[in-house]
Each structure stands twice: as structure tokens, then as C-alpha cells.
Amino acid sequence: MKLPSFAPPFALLFGCCAAVAAAQPNIVIRPQKSGEEKFDEARFLVIRPNGKPPSLSGPALATPTLPAKTTLPAGALQVPPPGAPKLDADVAFDYWFAAAVDGQRIGYVQWGAKATKKNGRDLLVGVKYQKFTVSRFGERVGQWAEESSVESPTGAVFLTGMRQGIGHNQALVLNGTVEGKTLKVTGEGAAKGASDTPWPEGVVGCVREPALFKEKQLKPGESFDYPSYIGVINRVVKMTVALEAEETATLWAKEPARKLLRYVSKMEPVGTFKLPPATTWVDAETFEPLKMEFDFPGFGGKVTFLRTTREAATADVTRPVELFNAQSIRLDREIPGIHSRKSAVYKVSAPKDDDADTLFPADGRQVVKNLDAQAKTFELSVSASHGPVRGVAAQPAPGAEFTASNYFINWDNGGVKAHAAAATRGLPAATTDWDKAVAVERWVNRNMKAFEFSQAMATADNVAKTLSGDCTEYAMLSAAMCRAVGVPARTVLGLVYAPAKDGKPYLAYHMWFEVFAEGQWLPLDATLGMGGVGPGHLKIADHSWHDEKTFAPLLPVLRVLSAKPAVKVMAVKP
């Protein structure tokens, strides 16, 4: 299962594009892409900080040549200093950051702001754009995202936007207009009808955000809070920034050391999920951000953003970071035939989570027991499930959200319906919901063309067209097809047992689906196509995706990644 990039204090969390004010022309905040439709200037105000960003489809820029000798530690990001930027008169700032994991390049971030006028009003438009290139199972994968805000010169936010690539020629787009204490959120295409969100006083947008260091002028040990809108989960969260120390350090090879201010930023927990803190170094004289470091669940190492030139930031990523090792958990021994076994007991150690026993939910097929709160260890007993169990008490009937068509599990379209009809064709009239679901699992397993990992979280109708993807696409399409034939369904996030060439297996982050049949929620996995699941499937969370047009349902998985769990096999039953 792929996890979208999630960069904390700079709120580089996907997104952004058009935002609309009722009495004004649309404001389009994004780079013009090659072959993109031309905007009617009478209807659209097109804003691009400092001109056009570099083409993402053109030839790769050459990596700059650096001196052989360096004063930086091993593994440090090797790029030249940014120098003095040449800004147009209306450009407030234009920052370019090279991004790396443990010194290995993964892409770049551009963060800029530009002044403009509209209907006699002075406005500032801020845009953050990120483009990462990584590897999953040896396949090169590109992920991109934007976010934006339109603000007054004093920092009041009027409009927000976020845009995130999620599938083949598909993006999740959410736009917001601030109306009093509410952000009125709209979406494009299938994302129409996104939920509004509370908007407290003083929310900081991406124009004002870098100016806070200079505004506050903290002394070591002091801190300040500010509310920030995170588009990827469509909510405002509190950020806390503390000045830890003043220091002198070298950031770039062959450059003299300079005076820096070291800040630590923390985002308040979202439910049970809490991001690790991030450290930001700003210039002690200009207060401009120069470097940021944080541990991000899913990358498996320290992520660094370092200011540099535009050319160096956008240089091609020639050796992408392989994410598989970071997104899997090694087991201590093999379990031959795990997916056909009856049950297994695992010992889980989660030293970085304060409530370790809540990482995995208890349900009809897995139980948490023998918690050692001080050691942060527990046992997880997991059983196989291959259909309804006779004689058990019926579970509460699911609500309409498990049968309705929504943004991600959207079944009310020709493609999904046609596949659902093909999967269940020939079944007898008295077929049970479980038999229909098994037929869907079998059809998806046989008809998805191939594994590929370039999609972040494609919607079911998109998958119905391409019939390609990885486990997230298998699960989304399967759940949608089940709903199309009247079977309540939801997706499941978790871990799955998989072998490895060196003999030590692993638990890989995975998505499958569950259906409600004969009074029970029952699991199926179209990726494996076994008519159920064995004790090698460890559940983390489930979701209907009702009214959901963000990636908030993935937060429980990010929590497990952050906990850095270790898992040992204690017992297995045939």
C-alpha cells in the first residue's frame, strides 16, 4: 500500500488549484502545464509566483557539479547555496528546497508568494509545490502536490486550495472560501460536495507562515502557537513552534559557517495520530528558513529540505529511494503456508507509541492480550476467516454509508456497474451476499492487469477504466463492485505476511476489503484472491470513505509507521 507524502510544519500536504469567490472571477493558482487549456482572462485571474516553474515533462536538468572535498558530514545533502534570488517587483519570496532522505535526493519543494490586485484590493497569493520521485519494488514512482492561499497584506486568509495527484490523469482538488468562522469547501469533478470545516480566528496561510519567525522574535526557550489549515485532512490544527537555541553551523559544502536559529515545530495530534516534531534552521539575520529536518513515517529515515538554487532543486532524481524497506516490518521467522493456517499469535513491541495496545483493533478475528504497558509490548492473536461463522451473534446492521457511492468508492457509474454485473453473471437467483462478494473478489483478482505503484489512491471509477494498480486500487474497485450489487462493503488497512528471498519474511502495509453478509463483517482480499484471509492479515483500521475527500482515513497507518513496531511470531496453528 502506498502512502502519500506528509510533510509536517511547512504544511506541504498536497494540493491546490482554483478557489472561487462568488462576486469575483475565478482565481487559478497553479503552473501552466504543457498543452493545458488557455484561460479566458475575463473570467480567470492566473497567478504564478515568479513566472512559470520548470517543466515536469521536459528533459531532466543536469545535477550541478560540486567540489570533491566537503566540510559536511557523511550523508549530508550535497547542493549549492541559494545565493541572492532575482525577484520581480511583485514577488514577495521564492524559495527552492532540495528534498532528500538521509542525504539521498527524492525531489524538491517550491514555496513562493506574489502580490496582485483584484477589484482594487491588494492581495498576496502563496503557492507550495512539491514533486518527489521514489521507488517501490524497483519501479520509479512520481508524486506531486500543491497547496495555496490568497491572503490580505496583514495575513487574513480569503481562499485556500489543495491539489494532489491520486491516479492516472486524476487529481483530488479541494477549494475553500473563508466565510466568517467557516471554510466553505468545494471540490472539482467527483469531489463536489466536500464538507465545510470550522475556521478559527488567526489561521496562518502559506504566505504569512515563513514571516512568523521574524514577527515573533523569540528568545531561546520561548514558543508560540498558530492555527494552520491542512488540506489533505481538511481541518485546521494547532502548530507549536519553540526556539531551542542559537548556533553556528555549515549548511553547504565549501561555505563558511553562519549564525542560525534552531526551532522545533510540533503539530497537535489528530485523533490518535501524532506526527514527529520537525527542526527548522533560519538565518539569524534575515529570519528566512534555510533547512528543515524531520522523521517521516513511511520514508524510513531523516527527511531534509535544504534551500538551494532552482536548478539544483529541480535536478533529476537519478537514484530514487526504495520505500519498501521503510514500509514493511521484518519477522523473525518464516510461517510456511501462512494464508491457509487457522491462527497465529504475534508479539508486538511499539516503543514509540504511548498507547501501544490500541494500534491494532480487536474484532471477530483478532484480539489484543497480555499488554505490558511499561515495556510497550502486547500479544496479537489473529485467526483466519473464509466466510460466515455459524452460531455467532449477529453484528449491528451497517448504515447507508456502506452502500452509498462516494468520492473514492464510487460505484454509480457505467464502468463499475459493468464489472460488477460481469462478476456476478450466472449466479443463481437465491445467491447470498457472501457468494456475490466472493465472485467480485475472484473477478478483480483475475482481471486486474498487473501490479504497478504509480498511483496514490485512485478512485474506483478510474480503476475500472485502467484495471491496474496495487492493493489500494484492488480494494477500492472490489468494495465499489460489491456495493453496486447491493452488498455493504468497506476497505481495510493493515499488514500482510509476504515471503522474502533471504528467508526472513516481512509484514507489508496492505489494503483489502470487508463485506457485511449473514450478520457479520467478513474479510476478502482481491490482491490474493483466496476467498477470505488467513492469520497473515493484521488489521489496523477500516473505513467506509463516506463524505471523505481527503486522506484522513490513512492516519492510523501513519501512526503504526511512526510507532516503529517490531513483530515476532510466537505460535501458529495448522
Secondary structure, 3 states (H helix, E strand, C coil): CCCCCCECCCCECCCCCEECCCCCCEEEECCCCCCCCCCCCCCEEEECCCCCCCCCCCCCECCCCCCCCCCCCCCCCCCCCCCCCCCCCCEEEEEEEEEEECCEEEEEEEEEEEEEEECCEEEEEEEEEEEEEEEECCEEEEEEEEEEEEECCCCCEEEEEEEEEEECCEEEEEEEEEECCEEEEEECHHHCCCCCEECCCCCECCCCHHHHHHHHCCCCCCEEEEEEEECCCCEEEEEEEEEEEEEEECCCCCCCCEEEEEEEEEECCECCECCCCEEEEEECCCCCEEEEEEECCCCCCEEEEEECCHHHHCECCCCCEECCCCCEEECCCCCCCHHHCCEEEEEEECCCCCCHHHCCCCCCCEEEEEEECCCCEEEEEEECECCCCCCCCCCCCCCHHHCCCCCCCCCCCHHHHHHHHHHHCCCCCCCCHHHHHHHHHHHHHHHCCCECCCCCCCCHHHHHHHCCECHHHHHHHHHHHHHHCCCCEEEEEEEEEECCCCCCCEEEEEEEEEEEECCEEEEECCCCCCCCECCCEEEEEEECCCCCCCCHHHHHHHHHHHHCCEEEEEEEEC
